[in-house]
Amino acid sequence: MNIGYHDHATARWVAEPPKGARNPGRGPFQRDRARVLHSAALRRLAAKTQVVAVGSGDFPRTRLTHSLECAQIGRELGGALGCDPDLVDAACLAHDLGHPPFGHNGEAALAELAASCGGFEGNAQSLRLLTRLEAKVPGAGLNLTRATLDATIKYPWPARPGNPKFGVYAEDTEIFSWVRDGAPGQRPCLEAQVMDWADDVAYSVHDLEDGLQARLITLGALRDPGERRSVAELTAAEYCAPGEVTIDELCEVFSSLIALPWWPAGFDGGLESLAALKNLTSELIGRLCSAAQQATTEVTGQITLTRYAADLVVPRQQRLECALLKGVTARYVMSRAGAAQAQARERELIAELAAAVLSGAPATLDPVFQPAYLAAVSDQARLRVVVDQIASLTDTSAIAWHRNLCP
């Protein structure tokens, strides 16, 4: 194991007896990765929306395939910088475990529903699942090491006014404080920064691929200056901080990006165009990750970097390129005709289902959630259990539950 990870980093919340002799050389981060990989929560991601709804076709990514691709990207980038590859792999696999049915749309619905009990945020839910809800060690979730849990935390702070992103609910503060023991303020560890960039790279590039494959995005549109400007305007509004960039700069970055030689001339769904599209995704991932690796190494001058020894450095050009790729998907996929109406119905379904589960609880809860509901001492605590239940559902099971409980 890397010398940058000492006993403090490999400690677990609940002490465990020594493992058997099946694989005595297996390290703590290898065990963490295996626990996440074999978890029920990871399997459920196979039926949770990434961008295109689950079941709408055989090709689009789900949360599970996205997490696997994120893990591959993060593992290579982290390993190149000196991070433990299994640690980064485990964090990438775990980063979306807390996402509810219907993707970010379901997250918004649950945030509104849970306003009286501390809100809902997919990243905070992931920490809750890893440390409390998932079955491995009773009362400790998967009981991962401190360093792996820290690497899953993108937003190392509690909920606060004006910021919809946070990493921990109030009732999980104790384990959060243990995980963050020794951390410098609200700075994410390097492995979490690698996971975060791998996540951005994976979904921005692969959502573009899915959109092209689904014919919702066309290469011709991306070459039209007027269309590029519309994408730039949306990108500045949705994916950049106020005042961070001008529309003209984004247009320049966009033009230079699609002028690179590996952009296909067109896409017709044939074997050659599929191969060209796959090459595009490979080149984009390599460009975005290589830039971060090189920039970080130039700043640190070190080969082996772990935990809080450095921050990941992503050049401005590549951050803007990644943001523009997100803007392309937002314009042509998430804003397509009928999407707003479908998303509104999904939010209604979540609200109606939560009301039905709450009114019939504990009988309407899965057995794993019933003891927590019966032990709850306030309406807010009982609502949190119901939110945990709804968040655990897949898109398909949420629809089935709604059909059964909300005739």
SULCORNOR-V970260 format. One record per residue. PHI is phi in whole degrees, -180 to 180 (999 if undefined). PSI is psi as a letter, one per 20 degrees, with the letter a starting at -180 (NA if undefined). Layout:
phi;psi
PHI;PSI
PHI;PSI
This chain:
phi;psi
999;q
-56;p
-67;i
-75;i
-117;o
-95;a
-60;h
-62;h
-73;h
-97;j
-67;q
-116;q
-58;g
-113;p
-64;p
-119;q
-67;q
-58;q
-77;r
-69;a
-89;j
-57;g
-152;m
-63;h
-89;j
-75;p
-84;r
-64;h
-78;h
-64;g
-65;g
-59;g
-60;g
-63;h
-64;g
-68;g
-63;h
-94;j
-77;q
-65;h
-62;h
-68;g
-61;h
-64;h
-63;i
-64;h
-120;k
-119;p
-63;p
-95;f
-127;g
-86;p
-57;q
-59;p
90;i
-81;i
179;r
-87;i
-92;g
-62;q
-66;q
-110;r
-61;h
-70;g
-64;h
-60;g
-64;h
-65;g
-70;h
-60;g
-64;h
-66;g
-66;g
-65;h
-60;g
-69;g
-66;g
-61;g
-62;h
-66;h
-89;i
111;i
-69;q
-68;p
-62;h
-67;h
-62;g
-65;g
-57;g
-62;g
-65;g
-67;g
-62;h
-89;i
-65;h
-111;j
-60;h
-84;i
-69;p
-84;a
-61;q
70;k
62;b
-67;h
-66;g
-66;h
-63;g
-64;h
-65;g
-72;h
-62;g
-68;g
-63;h
-94;j
-57;h
-82;i
-122;k
108;j
82;a
-139;p
-149;p
-58;h
-72;g
-65;h
-67;h
-62;g
-62;g
-62;g
-67;g
-66;h
-107;i
-142;g
-90;h
-74;q
-88;o
-156;g
-123;o
-52;p
87;i
-134;j
60;c
-80;i
53;l
-74;r
-69;r
-58;g
-66;h
-69;g
-61;g
-61;h
-72;i
-88;i
-95;o
-73;h
-122;n
-80;m
-156;q
-79;r
-60;q
-150;q
-58;p
83;i
-130;o
-72;i
-96;p
-157;r
-116;j
-156;p
-83;q
-57;h
-74;i
-107;j
-62;h
-63;g
-69;h
-61;g
-64;h
-65;g
-60;g
-89;j
-56;p
89;i
-75;q
-79;n
63;c
-105;k
-87;p
-67;q
-68;r
-58;g
-64;h
-68;h
-66;h
-64;g
-59;g
-64;g
-70;h
-61;h
-63;g
-60;g
-63;g
-60;g
-78;h
-67;g
-75;g
-74;h
-67;h
-62;g
-60;g
-61;g
-66;h
-67;g
-63;h
-82;i
64;k
-85;h
-115;p
-123;q
-66;h
-63;g
-63;h
-70;i
-91;i
-85;p
-57;h
-66;g
-67;g
-62;h
-66;h
-62;g
-63;g
-62;g
-64;g
-65;g
-61;g
-62;h
-76;h
-103;h
-124;j
-130;q
-70;q
-55;p
78;j
-70;h
-154;q
-95;r
-62;h
-62;g
-64;g
-61;h
-62;g
-65;g
-63;g
-62;g
-62;g
-70;h
-67;g
-78;i
-83;i
-64;q
-66;i
-92;j
-74;p
-65;q
-73;h
-166;r
-145;o
-121;j
85;i
-76;r
-60;g
-66;g
-72;h
-65;g
-66;h
-66;h
-67;g
-64;h
-65;h
-60;g
-63;h
-64;g
-66;g
-64;g
-62;g
-61;g
-64;g
-69;h
-80;g
-63;h
-63;g
-67;g
-62;g
-66;g
-65;h
-66;g
-65;h
-64;h
-74;g
-86;h
67;j
-115;r
-98;g
-108;o
-126;p
-144;q
52;d
-115;k
-75;i
-165;r
-110;q
-72;p
-108;o
-114;o
-58;q
-56;g
-57;g
-74;h
-63;g
-70;h
-61;g
-63;g
-62;h
-66;h
-63;h
-64;h
-63;h
-61;g
-65;g
-62;h
-74;g
-99;h
-109;g
-74;h
-104;j
-67;r
-58;p
90;i
-65;g
-63;g
-66;g
-64;g
-68;h
-62;g
-67;h
-63;g
-66;h
-62;g
-61;g
-60;g
-64;g
-66;g
-66;g
-62;g
-63;g
-69;g
-64;g
-65;g
-69;h
-105;j
-66;q
-87;i
-62;h
-82;i
-91;q
-61;q
-53;h
-66;h
-98;i
-65;g
-60;g
-66;h
-66;g
-67;h
-85;i
-65;q
-110;j
-149;r
-61;h
-65;g
-67;h
-68;h
-63;h
-61;h
-64;g
-64;g
-63;g
-57;g
-63;g
-62;g
-63;h
-75;i
-74;q
-88;r
-56;g
-69;g
-72;h
-63;g
-65;g
-66;g
-61;g
-63;g
-62;h
-80;h
-97;i
-127;m
-64;NA
